[in-house]
Amino acid sequence: MPVNLPNILTAIRVVLIPLMVVVFYLPVYWASFAAAVVFWVACITDYWDGYLARKMNLTTAFGAFLDPVADKLIVVVSLMLVVDRDNTLWLTVPALIIVGREVFVSALREWMAGVGKSADVAVSFVGKAKTLVQMTAITGLLGIEPGGHDALIASDGWYAAAIVLLVFAAVLTIWSMIQYLKAAWPVLKS
């Protein structure tokens, strides 16, 4: 691994994943809130590693590989945690859409890179908006326990707002996936 600040931040994000899981399952009232804080810190490292890599011209092949892997892992693991804990249809369906899209778009990008057309499926504004809404929703879902009387933050109203954000993120997820598919379609049909 080329050692530079963006790559260190990406590696920290990977290390935060098991930490988030362990903290989430601690038998203490503040566990969900602490897991949300760990997730939020990971989101901040996601922003800063990309910004610093571009600003300081520190992009590396290793960083280009590990950054999207770390992003997808933290999202998938955090969604698994809240689906396991809360087990509702309004949470499970958007989570499945988001995870399915991550797998689909990752495979599509890999294939497009293999045929020399990776620029055709670059990150779009809708993809960035999806990420922002998704990260906000997941932070709320991790940190707020619905009906949890012993939780640090237990508010069914705030939890419902986080669910609405996750559903909105799923809609943006589908929209961005369609954009990627449209961009790749000329290559796919040839």
C-alpha positions as CSV (number, residue, x, y, z in Angstrom):
1,M,0.0,0.0,0.0
2,P,1.5,3.4,-1.0
3,V,1.5,5.3,2.3
4,N,-0.1,8.7,2.0
5,L,-2.9,10.5,3.9
6,P,-5.8,9.6,1.6
7,N,-4.8,5.9,1.7
8,I,-4.4,6.0,5.5
9,L,-7.9,7.5,5.7
10,T,-9.3,4.8,3.5
11,A,-7.6,2.1,5.6
12,I,-9.0,3.7,8.7
13,R,-12.5,3.4,7.2
14,V,-12.0,-0.4,6.6
15,V,-10.8,-0.8,10.3
16,L,-13.9,1.1,11.5
17,I,-16.2,-1.5,10.0
18,P,-15.5,-4.3,12.6
19,L,-15.3,-1.7,15.3
20,M,-18.8,-0.4,14.4
21,V,-20.2,-4.0,14.5
22,V,-18.7,-4.7,17.9
23,V,-19.9,-1.4,19.3
24,F,-23.4,-1.9,17.9
25,Y,-23.8,-5.2,19.7
26,L,-22.4,-4.0,23.1
27,P,-25.0,-4.6,25.9
28,V,-25.0,-1.0,26.9
29,Y,-27.7,1.7,26.4
30,W,-25.4,3.9,24.3
31,A,-24.3,1.2,21.8
32,S,-26.5,2.2,18.9
33,F,-25.5,5.9,19.3
34,A,-21.8,4.9,19.5
35,A,-22.1,2.7,16.3
36,A,-23.7,5.7,14.5
37,V,-20.8,7.9,15.6
38,V,-18.3,5.3,14.2
39,F,-20.3,5.2,11.0
40,W,-20.3,9.0,10.8
41,V,-16.5,9.1,11.3
42,A,-16.2,6.6,8.4
43,C,-18.4,8.9,6.2
44,I,-16.1,11.8,7.0
45,T,-13.0,9.8,6.1
46,D,-14.7,9.0,2.8
47,Y,-15.1,12.6,2.0
48,W,-11.6,13.6,3.0
49,D,-9.7,10.8,1.4
50,G,-11.1,11.6,-2.0
51,Y,-10.8,15.4,-1.5
52,L,-7.2,15.2,-0.4
53,A,-6.2,12.7,-3.0
54,R,-7.4,15.0,-5.8
55,K,-6.3,18.3,-4.1
56,M,-2.8,17.1,-3.3
57,N,-2.4,14.9,-6.4
58,L,-2.0,11.8,-4.3
59,T,-4.2,9.4,-6.2
60,T,-2.9,5.8,-6.4
61,A,-4.1,2.6,-8.0
62,F,-4.4,1.1,-4.5
63,G,-6.6,4.0,-3.3
64,A,-8.7,3.8,-6.4
65,F,-9.3,0.1,-5.7
66,L,-9.8,0.2,-1.9
67,D,-11.9,3.4,-1.6
68,P,-15.0,2.0,-3.4
69,V,-14.6,-1.3,-1.6
70,A,-14.5,0.4,1.8
71,D,-17.6,2.5,0.8
72,K,-19.6,-0.5,-0.2
73,L,-18.5,-2.6,2.8
74,I,-19.5,0.0,5.4
75,V,-22.9,0.6,3.7
76,V,-23.7,-3.1,3.4
77,V,-22.5,-4.0,6.9
78,S,-24.4,-1.1,8.5
79,L,-27.6,-1.9,6.6
80,M,-27.3,-5.6,7.7
81,L,-27.0,-4.4,11.3
82,V,-30.2,-2.3,11.3
83,V,-32.1,-4.9,9.3
84,D,-31.1,-7.5,11.8
85,R,-32.1,-5.4,14.7
86,D,-35.3,-3.9,13.4
87,N,-36.6,-6.4,10.8
88,T,-39.3,-4.3,9.1
89,L,-40.4,-4.3,5.5
90,W,-39.9,-0.5,5.2
91,L,-36.3,-1.0,6.2
92,T,-35.5,-4.4,4.5
93,V,-36.8,-3.5,1.0
94,P,-34.8,-0.3,0.6
95,A,-31.8,-2.0,2.1
96,L,-32.0,-4.8,-0.5
97,I,-32.4,-2.2,-3.3
98,I,-29.3,-0.3,-2.1
99,V,-27.2,-3.5,-1.7
100,G,-28.3,-4.9,-5.0
101,R,-27.5,-1.7,-6.8
102,E,-24.0,-1.6,-5.2
103,V,-23.3,-5.1,-6.6
104,F,-24.8,-4.3,-10.0
105,V,-22.9,-1.0,-10.5
106,S,-19.7,-2.4,-9.2
107,A,-19.9,-5.2,-11.7
108,L,-20.9,-2.8,-14.5
109,R,-18.0,-0.5,-13.7
110,E,-15.5,-3.4,-13.6
111,W,-16.8,-4.7,-16.9
112,M,-16.7,-1.2,-18.5
113,A,-13.1,-0.7,-17.2
114,G,-12.2,-4.0,-18.8
115,V,-13.4,-2.8,-22.2
116,G,-11.7,0.6,-21.8
117,K,-14.9,2.6,-21.2
118,S,-14.7,3.3,-17.5
119,A,-15.1,7.1,-18.1
120,D,-18.6,6.4,-19.5
121,V,-19.8,5.2,-16.0
122,A,-18.2,7.9,-13.9
123,V,-19.9,9.1,-10.7
124,S,-22.8,11.4,-11.4
125,F,-24.6,14.1,-9.4
126,V,-27.5,11.7,-8.7
127,G,-24.9,9.2,-7.4
128,K,-23.4,11.8,-5.1
129,A,-26.9,12.9,-3.8
130,K,-27.8,9.2,-3.2
131,T,-24.6,8.8,-1.1
132,L,-25.4,11.9,1.0
133,V,-29.0,10.9,1.6
134,Q,-28.0,7.2,2.2
135,M,-25.3,8.1,4.7
136,T,-27.6,10.5,6.6
137,A,-30.4,7.8,6.7
138,I,-28.0,5.0,7.9
139,T,-26.5,7.3,10.6
140,G,-30.0,7.9,11.9
141,L,-31.0,4.2,11.6
142,L,-27.9,3.1,13.5
143,G,-28.2,5.7,16.2
144,I,-31.9,5.7,16.9
145,E,-33.6,2.6,18.3
146,P,-37.4,2.5,17.6
147,G,-39.2,2.1,20.9
148,G,-36.0,1.4,22.7
149,H,-36.6,2.6,26.3
150,D,-33.0,2.0,27.4
151,A,-31.4,3.5,24.3
152,L,-29.5,6.8,24.4
153,I,-31.7,8.1,21.6
154,A,-35.1,6.4,21.3
155,S,-37.6,8.4,19.2
156,D,-40.1,6.8,16.9
157,G,-40.5,10.1,15.1
158,W,-36.8,10.5,14.3
159,Y,-36.6,6.8,13.4
160,A,-39.5,7.2,10.9
161,A,-37.7,10.2,9.4
162,A,-34.6,8.0,8.9
163,I,-36.7,5.3,7.2
164,V,-38.2,8.0,4.9
165,L,-34.7,9.1,4.0
166,L,-33.6,5.5,3.4
167,V,-36.6,5.0,1.0
168,F,-35.6,8.2,-0.7
169,A,-32.1,6.9,-1.0
170,A,-33.4,3.7,-2.6
171,V,-35.3,5.8,-5.1
172,L,-32.1,7.8,-5.9
173,T,-30.3,4.4,-6.0
174,I,-32.6,3.2,-8.8
175,W,-32.3,6.4,-10.6
176,S,-28.6,6.4,-10.6
177,M,-28.4,2.8,-11.6
178,I,-30.6,3.6,-14.6
179,Q,-28.2,6.4,-15.5
180,Y,-25.2,4.1,-15.3
181,L,-27.1,1.5,-17.4
182,K,-28.0,4.1,-20.0
183,A,-24.4,5.3,-20.2
184,A,-23.2,1.7,-20.6
185,W,-26.0,0.5,-22.9
186,P,-24.3,1.3,-26.2
187,V,-21.3,-0.8,-25.2
188,L,-23.4,-3.6,-23.7
189,K,-25.6,-4.0,-26.8
190,S,-22.6,-4.1,-29.2
